[in-house]
Amino acid sequence: MTTEGHIAALERRHRELDQQIEEELGHASYDDLQIAALKRKKLEVKDELAKLQAGAAA
């Protein structure tokens, strides 16, 4: 996979995680641990995305 393709996939995954978090928060009895796990994954994706974008710009 090219760097651009990987970046696009990570951006897509980041949006998907954001959607999942919003959906989970919309439930009357959402799971705090599930929300925390999703946010952690989202942050990991964001960090990897930032690294790739910094490397692509260099």
Biopython code that builds the backbone (N, CA, C, O; Angstrom):
import numpy as np
from Bio.PDB.StructureBuilder import StructureBuilder

atoms = [
    (1, "MET", "N", (0.846, -1.174, 0.000)),
    (1, "MET", "CA", (0.000, 0.000, 0.000)),
    (1, "MET", "C", (0.894, 1.240, 0.000)),
    (1, "MET", "O", (1.900, 1.296, 0.706)),
    (2, "THR", "N", (0.514, 2.211, -0.790)),
    (2, "THR", "CA", (1.286, 3.449, -0.830)),
    (2, "THR", "C", (1.045, 4.258, 0.440)),
    (2, "THR", "O", (0.097, 4.015, 1.187)),
    (3, "THR", "N", (1.917, 5.212, 0.657)),
    (3, "THR", "CA", (1.758, 6.069, 1.831)),
    (3, "THR", "C", (0.433, 6.822, 1.757)),
    (3, "THR", "O", (-0.275, 6.947, 2.757)),
    (4, "GLU", "N", (0.103, 7.321, 0.570)),
    (4, "GLU", "CA", (-1.151, 8.058, 0.411)),
    (4, "GLU", "C", (-2.351, 7.154, 0.695)),
    (4, "GLU", "O", (-3.323, 7.578, 1.321)),
    (5, "GLY", "N", (-2.276, 5.921, 0.236)),
    (5, "GLY", "CA", (-3.340, 4.960, 0.477)),
    (5, "GLY", "C", (-3.481, 4.628, 1.952)),
    (5, "GLY", "O", (-4.586, 4.491, 2.477)),
    (6, "HIS", "N", (-2.340, 4.502, 2.604)),
    (6, "HIS", "CA", (-2.346, 4.210, 4.041)),
    (6, "HIS", "C", (-2.935, 5.390, 4.817)),
    (6, "HIS", "O", (-3.711, 5.199, 5.754)),
    (7, "ILE", "N", (-2.564, 6.599, 4.425)),
    (7, "ILE", "CA", (-3.102, 7.797, 5.066)),
    (7, "ILE", "C", (-4.612, 7.854, 4.888)),
    (7, "ILE", "O", (-5.343, 8.137, 5.838)),
    (8, "ALA", "N", (-5.079, 7.586, 3.680)),
    (8, "ALA", "CA", (-6.520, 7.603, 3.402)),
    (8, "ALA", "C", (-7.243, 6.550, 4.243)),
    (8, "ALA", "O", (-8.327, 6.809, 4.765)),
    (9, "ALA", "N", (-6.652, 5.375, 4.373)),
    (9, "ALA", "CA", (-7.262, 4.308, 5.172)),
    (9, "ALA", "C", (-7.322, 4.709, 6.647)),
    (9, "ALA", "O", (-8.315, 4.445, 7.325)),
    (10, "LEU", "N", (-6.277, 5.334, 7.135)),
    (10, "LEU", "CA", (-6.256, 5.769, 8.532)),
    (10, "LEU", "C", (-7.278, 6.877, 8.777)),
    (10, "LEU", "O", (-7.937, 6.898, 9.816)),
    (11, "GLU", "N", (-7.408, 7.797, 7.819)),
    (11, "GLU", "CA", (-8.404, 8.857, 7.959)),
    (11, "GLU", "C", (-9.813, 8.264, 7.998)),
    (11, "GLU", "O", (-10.661, 8.706, 8.774)),
    (12, "ARG", "N", (-10.049, 7.272, 7.165)),
    (12, "ARG", "CA", (-11.340, 6.589, 7.135)),
    (12, "ARG", "C", (-11.595, 5.887, 8.476)),
    (12, "ARG", "O", (-12.689, 5.978, 9.033)),
    (13, "ARG", "N", (-10.588, 5.198, 8.981)),
    (13, "ARG", "CA", (-10.707, 4.489, 10.264)),
    (13, "ARG", "C", (-10.977, 5.473, 11.406)),
    (13, "ARG", "O", (-11.764, 5.184, 12.307)),
    (14, "HIS", "N", (-10.322, 6.631, 11.363)),
    (14, "HIS", "CA", (-10.504, 7.665, 12.376)),
    (14, "HIS", "C", (-11.958, 8.145, 12.374)),
    (14, "HIS", "O", (-12.561, 8.301, 13.436)),
    (15, "ARG", "N", (-12.516, 8.376, 11.196)),
    (15, "ARG", "CA", (-13.922, 8.795, 11.086)),
    (15, "ARG", "C", (-14.865, 7.700, 11.578)),
    (15, "ARG", "O", (-15.859, 7.980, 12.248)),
    (16, "GLU", "N", (-14.543, 6.447, 11.237)),
    (16, "GLU", "CA", (-15.376, 5.322, 11.680)),
    (16, "GLU", "C", (-15.397, 5.223, 13.213)),
    (16, "GLU", "O", (-16.451, 5.011, 13.811)),
    (17, "LEU", "N", (-14.243, 5.377, 13.829)),
    (17, "LEU", "CA", (-14.166, 5.323, 15.288)),
    (17, "LEU", "C", (-14.952, 6.472, 15.910)),
    (17, "LEU", "O", (-15.625, 6.293, 16.926)),
    (18, "ASP", "N", (-14.865, 7.647, 15.299)),
    (18, "ASP", "CA", (-15.612, 8.797, 15.783)),
    (18, "ASP", "C", (-17.112, 8.512, 15.732)),
    (18, "ASP", "O", (-17.848, 8.843, 16.661)),
    (19, "GLN", "N", (-17.553, 7.900, 14.643)),
    (19, "GLN", "CA", (-18.958, 7.532, 14.502)),
    (19, "GLN", "C", (-19.377, 6.519, 15.566)),
    (19, "GLN", "O", (-20.445, 6.634, 16.168)),
    (20, "GLN", "N", (-18.515, 5.526, 15.786)),
    (20, "GLN", "CA", (-18.817, 4.505, 16.791)),
    (20, "GLN", "C", (-18.960, 5.130, 18.176)),
    (20, "GLN", "O", (-19.850, 4.762, 18.943)),
    (21, "ILE", "N", (-18.086, 6.069, 18.486)),
    (21, "ILE", "CA", (-18.144, 6.751, 19.785)),
    (21, "ILE", "C", (-19.456, 7.508, 19.908)),
    (21, "ILE", "O", (-20.128, 7.423, 20.936)),
    (22, "GLU", "N", (-19.825, 8.249, 18.869)),
    (22, "GLU", "CA", (-21.073, 9.006, 18.898)),
    (22, "GLU", "C", (-22.285, 8.080, 19.056)),
    (22, "GLU", "O", (-23.206, 8.378, 19.816)),
    (23, "GLU", "N", (-22.275, 6.964, 18.335)),
    (23, "GLU", "CA", (-23.380, 6.007, 18.441)),
    (23, "GLU", "C", (-23.476, 5.436, 19.850)),
    (23, "GLU", "O", (-24.565, 5.320, 20.413)),
    (24, "GLU", "N", (-22.329, 5.083, 20.409)),
    (24, "GLU", "CA", (-22.312, 4.510, 21.752)),
    (24, "GLU", "C", (-22.809, 5.530, 22.774)),
    (24, "GLU", "O", (-23.558, 5.178, 23.685)),
    (25, "LEU", "N", (-22.400, 6.786, 22.631)),
    (25, "LEU", "CA", (-22.836, 7.824, 23.559)),
    (25, "LEU", "C", (-24.338, 8.101, 23.421)),
    (25, "LEU", "O", (-24.963, 8.610, 24.352)),
    (26, "GLY", "N", (-24.908, 7.772, 22.279)),
    (26, "GLY", "CA", (-26.331, 7.985, 22.047)),
    (26, "GLY", "C", (-27.221, 7.002, 22.773)),
    (26, "GLY", "O", (-28.416, 7.245, 22.941)),
    (27, "HIS", "N", (-26.651, 5.898, 23.202)),
    (27, "HIS", "CA", (-27.443, 4.912, 23.945)),
    (27, "HIS", "C", (-27.679, 5.393, 25.370)),
    (27, "HIS", "O", (-26.827, 6.049, 25.970)),
    (28, "ALA", "N", (-28.825, 5.063, 25.887)),
    (28, "ALA", "CA", (-29.176, 5.488, 27.246)),
    (28, "ALA", "C", (-28.206, 4.919, 28.285)),
    (28, "ALA", "O", (-27.836, 5.608, 29.235)),
    (29, "SER", "N", (-27.803, 3.682, 28.104)),
    (29, "SER", "CA", (-26.881, 3.062, 29.068)),
    (29, "SER", "C", (-25.605, 2.637, 28.353)),
    (29, "SER", "O", (-25.376, 1.453, 28.105)),
    (30, "TYR", "N", (-24.787, 3.620, 28.029)),
    (30, "TYR", "CA", (-23.542, 3.306, 27.327)),
    (30, "TYR", "C", (-22.475, 2.815, 28.304)),
    (30, "TYR", "O", (-22.536, 3.065, 29.508)),
    (31, "ASP", "N", (-21.507, 2.114, 27.745)),
    (31, "ASP", "CA", (-20.439, 1.496, 28.531)),
    (31, "ASP", "C", (-19.212, 2.423, 28.540)),
    (31, "ASP", "O", (-18.595, 2.656, 27.501)),
    (32, "ASP", "N", (-18.874, 2.940, 29.710)),
    (32, "ASP", "CA", (-17.729, 3.839, 29.834)),
    (32, "ASP", "C", (-16.433, 3.188, 29.374)),
    (32, "ASP", "O", (-15.597, 3.843, 28.753)),
    (33, "LEU", "N", (-16.260, 1.908, 29.671)),
    (33, "LEU", "CA", (-15.031, 1.214, 29.277)),
    (33, "LEU", "C", (-14.951, 1.075, 27.762)),
    (33, "LEU", "O", (-13.873, 1.191, 27.179)),
    (34, "GLN", "N", (-16.091, 0.828, 27.128)),
    (34, "GLN", "CA", (-16.125, 0.721, 25.664)),
    (34, "GLN", "C", (-15.786, 2.071, 25.045)),
    (34, "GLN", "O", (-15.026, 2.132, 24.078)),
    (35, "ILE", "N", (-16.330, 3.141, 25.581)),
    (35, "ILE", "CA", (-16.050, 4.493, 25.085)),
    (35, "ILE", "C", (-14.557, 4.788, 25.228)),
    (35, "ILE", "O", (-13.936, 5.308, 24.300)),
    (36, "ALA", "N", (-13.984, 4.461, 26.376)),
    (36, "ALA", "CA", (-12.566, 4.712, 26.618)),
    (36, "ALA", "C", (-11.700, 3.924, 25.633)),
    (36, "ALA", "O", (-10.708, 4.446, 25.125)),
    (37, "ALA", "N", (-12.070, 2.678, 25.363)),
    (37, "ALA", "CA", (-11.309, 1.852, 24.425)),
    (37, "ALA", "C", (-11.382, 2.434, 23.014)),
    (37, "ALA", "O", (-10.375, 2.484, 22.307)),
    (38, "LEU", "N", (-12.556, 2.868, 22.613)),
    (38, "LEU", "CA", (-12.715, 3.464, 21.280)),
    (38, "LEU", "C", (-11.907, 4.751, 21.164)),
    (38, "LEU", "O", (-11.276, 5.003, 20.137)),
    (39, "LYS", "N", (-11.927, 5.558, 22.208)),
    (39, "LYS", "CA", (-11.160, 6.814, 22.188)),
    (39, "LYS", "C", (-9.664, 6.532, 22.133)),
    (39, "LYS", "O", (-8.916, 7.248, 21.467)),
    (40, "ARG", "N", (-9.233, 5.489, 22.833)),
    (40, "ARG", "CA", (-7.810, 5.111, 22.820)),
    (40, "ARG", "C", (-7.397, 4.680, 21.409)),
    (40, "ARG", "O", (-6.343, 5.081, 20.916)),
    (41, "LYS", "N", (-8.239, 3.858, 20.763)),
    (41, "LYS", "CA", (-7.952, 3.428, 19.393)),
    (41, "LYS", "C", (-7.915, 4.616, 18.451)),
    (41, "LYS", "O", (-7.053, 4.700, 17.576)),
    (42, "LYS", "N", (-8.855, 5.536, 18.634)),
    (42, "LYS", "CA", (-8.916, 6.728, 17.787)),
    (42, "LYS", "C", (-7.634, 7.547, 17.937)),
    (42, "LYS", "O", (-7.095, 8.046, 16.950)),
    (43, "LEU", "N", (-7.150, 7.683, 19.163)),
    (43, "LEU", "CA", (-5.913, 8.421, 19.408)),
    (43, "LEU", "C", (-4.712, 7.724, 18.772)),
    (43, "LEU", "O", (-3.833, 8.386, 18.220)),
    (44, "GLU", "N", (-4.670, 6.397, 18.846)),
    (44, "GLU", "CA", (-3.586, 5.647, 18.213)),
    (44, "GLU", "C", (-3.581, 5.873, 16.705)),
    (44, "GLU", "O", (-2.527, 6.061, 16.098)),
    (45, "VAL", "N", (-4.768, 5.851, 16.111)),
    (45, "VAL", "CA", (-4.881, 6.088, 14.665)),
    (45, "VAL", "C", (-4.423, 7.505, 14.338)),
    (45, "VAL", "O", (-3.708, 7.722, 13.360)),
    (46, "LYS", "N", (-4.836, 8.466, 15.157)),
    (46, "LYS", "CA", (-4.454, 9.860, 14.933)),
    (46, "LYS", "C", (-2.936, 10.030, 15.012)),
    (46, "LYS", "O", (-2.349, 10.738, 14.195)),
    (47, "ASP", "N", (-2.299, 9.385, 15.990)),
    (47, "ASP", "CA", (-0.850, 9.470, 16.142)),
    (47, "ASP", "C", (-0.127, 8.874, 14.933)),
    (47, "ASP", "O", (0.829, 9.456, 14.420)),
    (48, "GLU", "N", (-0.596, 7.705, 14.487)),
    (48, "GLU", "CA", (0.018, 7.072, 13.322)),
    (48, "GLU", "C", (-0.177, 7.933, 12.080)),
    (48, "GLU", "O", (0.726, 8.055, 11.253)),
    (49, "LEU", "N", (-1.337, 8.516, 11.955)),
    (49, "LEU", "CA", (-1.643, 9.395, 10.826)),
    (49, "LEU", "C", (-0.708, 10.604, 10.826)),
    (49, "LEU", "O", (-0.192, 10.995, 9.779)),
    (50, "ALA", "N", (-0.496, 11.186, 11.987)),
    (50, "ALA", "CA", (0.396, 12.348, 12.092)),
    (50, "ALA", "C", (1.822, 11.980, 11.690)),
    (50, "ALA", "O", (2.490, 12.752, 11.001)),
    (51, "LYS", "N", (2.287, 10.820, 12.110)),
    (51, "LYS", "CA", (3.635, 10.363, 11.731)),
    (51, "LYS", "C", (3.767, 10.212, 10.229)),
    (51, "LYS", "O", (4.737, 10.672, 9.627)),
    (52, "LEU", "N", (2.764, 9.552, 9.620)),
    (52, "LEU", "CA", (2.810, 9.344, 8.184)),
    (52, "LEU", "C", (2.745, 10.662, 7.418)),
    (52, "LEU", "O", (3.460, 10.845, 6.433)),
    (53, "GLN", "N", (1.902, 11.567, 7.861)),
    (53, "GLN", "CA", (1.784, 12.857, 7.177)),
    (53, "GLN", "C", (3.055, 13.656, 7.315)),
    (53, "GLN", "O", (3.456, 14.338, 6.372)),
    (54, "ALA", "N", (3.704, 13.592, 8.470)),
    (54, "ALA", "CA", (4.970, 14.294, 8.662)),
    (54, "ALA", "C", (6.051, 13.696, 7.773)),
    (54, "ALA", "O", (6.868, 14.420, 7.205)),
    (55, "GLY", "N", (6.050, 12.372, 7.655)),
    (55, "GLY", "CA", (7.036, 11.708, 6.785)),
    (55, "GLY", "C", (6.790, 11.977, 5.322)),
    (55, "GLY", "O", (7.740, 12.095, 4.547)),
    (56, "ALA", "N", (5.536, 12.077, 4.927)),
    (56, "ALA", "CA", (5.194, 12.348, 3.527)),
    (56, "ALA", "C", (5.546, 13.779, 3.137)),
    (56, "ALA", "O", (5.870, 14.049, 1.981)),
    (57, "ALA", "N", (5.482, 14.703, 4.110)),
    (57, "ALA", "CA", (5.774, 16.105, 3.820)),
    (57, "ALA", "C", (7.274, 16.342, 3.741)),
    (57, "ALA", "O", (7.711, 17.328, 3.147)),
    (58, "ALA", "N", (8.064, 15.460, 4.326)),
    (58, "ALA", "CA", (9.523, 15.647, 4.373)),
    (58, "ALA", "C", (10.185, 15.276, 3.076)),
    (58, "ALA", "O", (11.406, 15.377, 2.955)),
]
sb = StructureBuilder()
sb.init_structure("model")
sb.init_model(0)
sb.init_chain("A")
sb.init_seg("    ")
for serial, (resi, resn, name, xyz) in enumerate(atoms, 1):
    if name == "N":
        sb.init_residue(resn, " ", resi, " ")
    sb.init_atom(name, np.array(xyz, "f"), 0.0, 1.0, " ", f" {name:<3s}", serial, name[0])
structure = sb.get_structure()
